[in-house]
């Protein structure tokens, strides 16, 4: 049981290290993808870290939707999720393209 928890901890640590490294590249290196997407990710990236940490600690649903919600409540719950996921994808894509280009230039 302890070995399984160690593996999960190690996997999460690797994911967070790569995500923080991606953020470092996002802020301190020239973006390798479309500039508008880089600007969007630079604005939303700090929120994604905060939002993801809250979701992981609470172990709650990512989309908390029920049938009694008003339209404004639905948008209030959906927009941060979509923005965070979109920014995370852009940030990771930027890092992968950066690493690929660096390895290709060797």
N, C-alpha and C positions, 0 to 999 in steps of 0.2 A: 504494500500500500504506500509506503513512504517513497519507494523508488518511482512509482507512478506519479506522485505529487512532484517529485524532483524533476521528472521529465516535463511535466506541464509547466512548472516554474521556469525551466530552461527555455522551453519553446516561447513562452510569453516574453521572457527577457530578450531573446533574439529578435522577436517581432518588434518590441519597443525600441531596441537599439537601432534596427533598420529604419523604423519610422522616424526616430529622432535624427538619424543621419540624413534621411530624406529631407527633413525640415531644414537641417543645416545647409544642404545643397540648395534648397529653395531660396533661402535668404542670403547666402554668402557667395554663391556662384551664379554665373549667367544662366538663365533658364534655357533649356534645350528644346522646349516645345513652344507653342503659340503664346505670345506675351500676355494676351488677355487672360488666358487660363492660369498663367504664373501669378499675375496680379490678384486674381480671384483667390487662388490658393494661399497666397501670402496673407490675405485678409482673414480667411476662414481657418487656416491651419491651427492657430492657438485655441480656437473654439473646439476644433475636432479633438484635440488632446484632452481638454476638459470634459467634453461630452462623452468620449469613449471611456474615460476613466470612471465617470459616474455610472455608465451603463454596465461596465464590467463589475464594479463593486456591488451595485444593487442586484445584479443578475436579473434585471427586469426585461420585459419585452422592449424591443427596439422601437416598434411602432405601437404605441398605446392607444388603440382605437376601439371605441365601442359604439353601439348603435344609437345611444342617447346624446352623442356629441353634436354641437352646432358646427356649422361650416367653418367659422372662425377658429374654433377649438381644433378641428381637424387640421387646418393649415398651420396652426401654431405648433402642432405635434409633428407634422410631416416635413415642413420646411427645414428645421434644423437637422433632421435625419438625412434628408436628401443633400443638403449643402455639405454636411460633414462627410458623407460617403463620396460625393463628387470631389471634394477637396482632397480626401485621402487617396482616391484613385489617381488624381492628377499629380499629387506629390510623389507617390510611389512610381508612377510612370516617368516622371521627370528624372528621378534617381536611376531607374533602370536604363533609360536612354543615355544619361550621363555616363554611367558605368560602361555601357556597351560602346559608346564612342571612345572612352578612354582606353578600353581594351583593344578596340579596333585600330587605334593609333600606335599601339606598341609595336 
